Amino acid sequence: MKTVIVNDASIARGGATGLSLLQARMLRDRGIDTVFAAADRGGNEDLAALGVRIYTAGSDPLMKAPPHVAATRGLYNSAVKAMLEDVIAREDGPDTVYHVHSWSKTLTPAVFAALSTVAPRVFIHAHDFFLACPNGGFMDYQAMRPCARLPLSASCLTTHCDKRSYAQKMWRVSRQLVLRRALPRRAPWAGILMIHPAMAPRLSASGYPDERLIPLRNPASTLSETRIAAEQNRRFLFIGRVEAEKGVEELIAAAAAADVPLTVVGEGPLREPLAARYPGIRFTGWLERDAILREARTARALVMPSRYPEPFGLVAAEASLSGLPVILSESALLADEIDSGGIGWACDTRNPEAFSGLLKRVAALPDAQLAEMSRLGHAGTAGLSMTPDAWIDAQLALYARATGARPASVA
């Protein structure tokens, strides 16, 4: 069996790219012949040292390209199509599987036009909602609340929901129209891999056949091998980008109203103004994993108050596995599982009284009750995520089904 991993970048710049690189490393560890095709300019020396063959299209991310270049190449990157056609010509065979991760930053819909000739062996990883929604998040960024509009409906087209401008929204609509031509909904793609099962209704409503939608939860590893004794702590913890859509403003206001200590780990445009406004909040900036663990060991609960319907939330899964109860916004797709599983709470984080009231209740919760929640989360029985090995096993089983090959050996 051979796997061709396709991703915007060959160097980690975000969650989806990090997962694509983890996949490449783990496949090589299993002895799988692995190819990595990216839209960027440079190869990944670490992957090459593992024996991964790397192809690149030599393109810059759209955010770094001049506006006139991004406006045109961002709709359809012809260099990507040519690169992938070369990959197919050199690498394809009856046991070759193609796995597309992030595509919206540089690859563009051209990736699917190139792969249409091998569609029955192409898996498309839905790390977000760009396969359906113009802005990728089912989020109205002007109103700063989740959006329930049908993509490209009259209501969608007449609503300014983009972070920047309505003109940018119309550009994104144009890209969706190009995507629909390059990625026909009813073409025989091997499958669309959803990082959470609750993504299915939105993708199905956008025309993707239910039988192509396959849940494949992200892998997550605990921050701490031993359980964090959350019941001994009083501080709340936020880890993420310090920007409006992450709900950090609501969290800081709620923590101030509830008079509970809060640490904000992360960087972003709101850090400086929020730090000046709330001197009692501790801001650390970005931290390495060891330093994040030190902060987590002082926390009573992790809070993930994203305003948009976050499909997964790696930080929440890792915190729960480490023994930290988790507070999520109701829009997060993990919210119901965390709430019903007794390992945290779902909250209307846009409601100041409800949010601050929940923080007060968690701060006053009897230590024995919080300790039981901590133990449940650390046990991992809620099934929020997969182990890395189980994640790879599931992919290899899907690949075998797509190629008709015998399943590859598992670890």
ZIUR-V944794 format. One record per backbone hydrogen bond with DSSP energy under -1.0 kcal/mol. NH is the residue of the N-H (numbers start at 1). CO is the residue of the C=O. E is the energy in kcal/mol with one decimal. If there is no record, write none. Layout:
NH | CO | E
NH | CO | E
This chain:
2 | 95 | -2.0
3 | 33 | -2.5
4 | 97 | -3.2
5 | 35 | -3.2
6 | 99 | -3.0
7 | 37 | -2.2
8 | 102 | -1.3
18 | 14 | -2.5
19 | 15 | -2.1
20 | 16 | -2.2
21 | 17 | -2.2
22 | 18 | -2.2
23 | 19 | -2.6
24 | 20 | -1.9
25 | 21 | -2.4
26 | 22 | -2.6
27 | 23 | -2.6
28 | 24 | -2.0
29 | 25 | -1.9
30 | 26 | -1.3
31 | 28 | -1.6
32 | 27 | -2.7
33 | 1 | -1.1
35 | 3 | -2.8
36 | 53 | -3.1
37 | 5 | -3.4
38 | 55 | -2.7
39 | 8 | -1.2
48 | 44 | -2.4
49 | 45 | -2.1
51 | 48 | -1.5
52 | 47 | -2.1
53 | 34 | -1.6
55 | 36 | -2.5
57 | 38 | -1.2
58 | 40 | -2.5
59 | 39 | -2.9
62 | 105 | -2.3
64 | 61 | -1.6
70 | 66 | -2.8
71 | 67 | -2.3
73 | 69 | -2.8
74 | 70 | -1.3
75 | 72 | -1.2
76 | 72 | -1.0
81 | 77 | -1.5
82 | 78 | -2.3
83 | 79 | -2.3
84 | 80 | -2.6
85 | 81 | -2.2
86 | 82 | -1.7
87 | 83 | -2.1
88 | 84 | -2.7
89 | 85 | -2.2
90 | 86 | -2.1
91 | 87 | -3.1
92 | 88 | -2.0
96 | 93 | -2.0
97 | 2 | -2.8
98 | 121 | -3.1
99 | 4 | -2.8
100 | 123 | -3.0
101 | 6 | -3.1
108 | 103 | -2.8
111 | 108 | -2.0
112 | 109 | -1.1
113 | 109 | -1.3
114 | 110 | -2.1
115 | 111 | -1.6
118 | 115 | -1.7
119 | 116 | -1.2
121 | 118 | -2.5
122 | 119 | -2.1
123 | 98 | -3.2
124 | 191 | -2.6
125 | 100 | -3.3
126 | 193 | -2.9
127 | 125 | -1.3
129 | 136 | -2.4
132 | 129 | -2.1
133 | 129 | -3.3
136 | 133 | -1.2
140 | 145 | -2.7
141 | 139 | -1.0
141 | 161 | -2.3
144 | 140 | -1.6
145 | 140 | -1.6
147 | 138 | -2.6
153 | 150 | -2.2
157 | 153 | -2.9
158 | 154 | -1.7
159 | 156 | -1.4
161 | 159 | -1.1
169 | 165 | -1.6
170 | 166 | -2.4
171 | 167 | -1.9
172 | 168 | -2.3
173 | 169 | -2.2
174 | 170 | -2.1
175 | 171 | -2.0
176 | 172 | -2.0
177 | 173 | -2.0
178 | 174 | -2.1
179 | 175 | -2.7
180 | 176 | -2.2
181 | 177 | -1.1
182 | 178 | -2.3
183 | 179 | -2.9
187 | 184 | -1.5
189 | 187 | -2.0
190 | 119 | -1.3
190 | 122 | -1.4
191 | 122 | -1.1
192 | 212 | -3.5
193 | 124 | -2.6
194 | 214 | -2.4
195 | 126 | -1.2
199 | 196 | -2.0
200 | 197 | -1.8
203 | 199 | -1.8
204 | 200 | -3.2
205 | 201 | -2.3
207 | 204 | -1.9
208 | 203 | -2.0
212 | 209 | -1.8
213 | 210 | -1.3
214 | 192 | -3.0
216 | 194 | -3.7
220 | 386 | -2.3
228 | 322 | -3.0
230 | 228 | -2.3
232 | 229 | -2.0
233 | 230 | -1.9
236 | 261 | -2.7
237 | 301 | -2.0
238 | 263 | -2.4
240 | 265 | -2.5
242 | 267 | -1.7
243 | 241 | -1.7
246 | 243 | -1.3
247 | 244 | -2.2
251 | 247 | -2.0
252 | 248 | -2.5
253 | 249 | -2.3
254 | 250 | -2.5
255 | 251 | -2.9
256 | 252 | -2.3
257 | 253 | -2.3
258 | 254 | -2.4
260 | 255 | -2.0
263 | 236 | -2.4
264 | 282 | -3.2
265 | 238 | -3.2
270 | 242 | -2.2
271 | 268 | -1.5
274 | 270 | -2.3
275 | 271 | -2.7
276 | 272 | -2.1
277 | 273 | -1.8
278 | 274 | -2.6
281 | 278 | -1.8
282 | 262 | -2.2
284 | 264 | -2.3
292 | 288 | -2.3
293 | 289 | -2.3
294 | 290 | -1.6
295 | 291 | -1.8
296 | 292 | -2.8
297 | 293 | -2.0
298 | 295 | -1.6
299 | 296 | -1.7
300 | 235 | -3.7
302 | 325 | -2.4
303 | 237 | -3.0
304 | 327 | -3.4
307 | 245 | -2.8
310 | 308 | -2.2
317 | 313 | -1.7
318 | 314 | -2.8
319 | 315 | -2.2
320 | 316 | -2.4
321 | 317 | -2.3
322 | 318 | -1.0
323 | 320 | -1.5
324 | 319 | -2.6
326 | 343 | -1.4
327 | 302 | -2.8
328 | 345 | -2.7
329 | 304 | -1.6
330 | 347 | -1.9
332 | 329 | -1.6
333 | 310 | -2.4
335 | 332 | -1.6
338 | 334 | -2.3
339 | 335 | -2.5
340 | 336 | -3.0
341 | 337 | -1.8
342 | 339 | -1.2
343 | 338 | -1.8
345 | 326 | -2.4
347 | 328 | -2.3
349 | 347 | -1.6
351 | 348 | -2.0
355 | 351 | -2.7
356 | 352 | -2.6
357 | 353 | -2.3
358 | 354 | -2.0
359 | 355 | -2.1
360 | 356 | -2.1
361 | 357 | -2.0
362 | 358 | -2.7
363 | 359 | -2.2
364 | 360 | -1.6
370 | 366 | -2.1
371 | 367 | -2.6
372 | 368 | -1.7
373 | 369 | -1.7
374 | 370 | -2.4
375 | 371 | -2.3
376 | 372 | -2.2
377 | 373 | -2.3
378 | 374 | -2.4
379 | 375 | -1.8
380 | 377 | -1.1
383 | 380 | -1.3
386 | 218 | -2.3
391 | 387 | -2.3
392 | 388 | -2.0
393 | 389 | -2.6
394 | 390 | -2.3
395 | 391 | -1.6
396 | 392 | -2.7
397 | 393 | -2.0
398 | 394 | -1.8
399 | 395 | -2.8
400 | 396 | -2.3
401 | 397 | -1.8
402 | 398 | -2.1
403 | 399 | -2.0
404 | 400 | -1.7
